[in-house]
Amino acid sequence: MNPRITPVAERKLSSHMYSELETAIVDCSLPPGTPLSDRELAEQFGVSRTPVRDTLHLLQASGLVDRGQRAGWVVTQIRTQDVEELYELRSLLEPAGLSRIVEWDDEDLRGVGTLFDEFGTSVTATEVDRYLQRDDELHQLIIGATENSHLIRTYRVVDRQLARCKRFVSYQDNPRREESLREHRDICDALTRRDLDAARTALLDHISTARNALTATITASAPVSA
């Protein structure tokens, strides 16, 4: 093998491109329906088109990118059917972690109870990114509590799509942010009281309300409607 060849560096480059593009798609810097040119991306990253195409294929496999009707690629639309399927999956997977959490020691439960203490009665526009990080942290904590590697791996497959859905609504819908904050606090409060039934009800209500809010937002946004 030629000592000048550094496959590790190439893998790091592809990983960097994937991370950059995934982040831009998930945080909606690249909104649904945005066309992606492998030529332009290659110029931006300063690489050939081959690793860019490889990265786009990986993003396609994760459900974040589609092939365009003509040549090129496009950021995947958020369709109502996808929302129904993703949130149905959430309602099946996430409650599995609640029974473990209510058995945690008092100190760990206090940590759960303070997750959203930094926010007031609502989430301002400047707090959206920080709030969504806390949102992700809570749901990852619930899934991680299962200690079921297969369940965690399954959840990871759709996690980025879920994160994009949350951001798509939260950036557009101020009332939904306030409602979501109350719902998350209800979940945390029930967990800290070790009330499993209340925690499950609060979580499933939150998932259902989030699904309905996202569906309404998609319906009102013609460019990304299903």
PEDA-V266861 format. One line per field, one symbol per residue. phi: phi as a letter, one per 20 degrees, with the letter a starting at -180 (. if undefined). psi: psi as a letter, one per 30 degrees, with the letter a starting at -180 (. if undefined). burial: # if it has 24 or more other ideal C-beta (glycine too) atoms within 12 Angstrom, else .. A space follows every 10 residues. Layout:
# PEDA-V266861
phi: ???
psi: ???
burial: ???
This chain:
# PEDA-V266861
phi: .ffffcffff ffffffffff ffffffemfd fgnffcdfff ffffemcfff fffgffffff feneccfffd focbfgfeef fffgfffffg feefffefff ffeffgffff fffdgdffde ebdfffegff ffffggffff ffffffldff ffffffgdgf ffffgfffff fdcfffffff ffffffffff ffelefffff ffffffffff fffffffffe dgfdfe
psi: kkffkifeee eeeeeeeeee eeeeeeggej lkfkkkkeee eeeefhllfe feeeeeeeee ffgfklklea kalkkkljle eeeeeefeee feeefffefe efflleeeee eefgegfflb fljleffeee eeeeeeeeee eeefffgjee eeeeeeefee eeeeeeeeee ffjeeeeeee eeeeeeeeee effhjeeeee eeeeeeeeee eeeeeeeeef iefgl.
burial: .......... ..##..##.. ##.#####.# ####.#.#.. #...#.#... ######..## .#####.... ..######## .##..##.## #.######.# ##......#. .##.##..#. ..#....##. ##.###.##. ######.... .#..#..### ########## ###..##.## ########## ##......## .######.## #.###.##.. #..#..
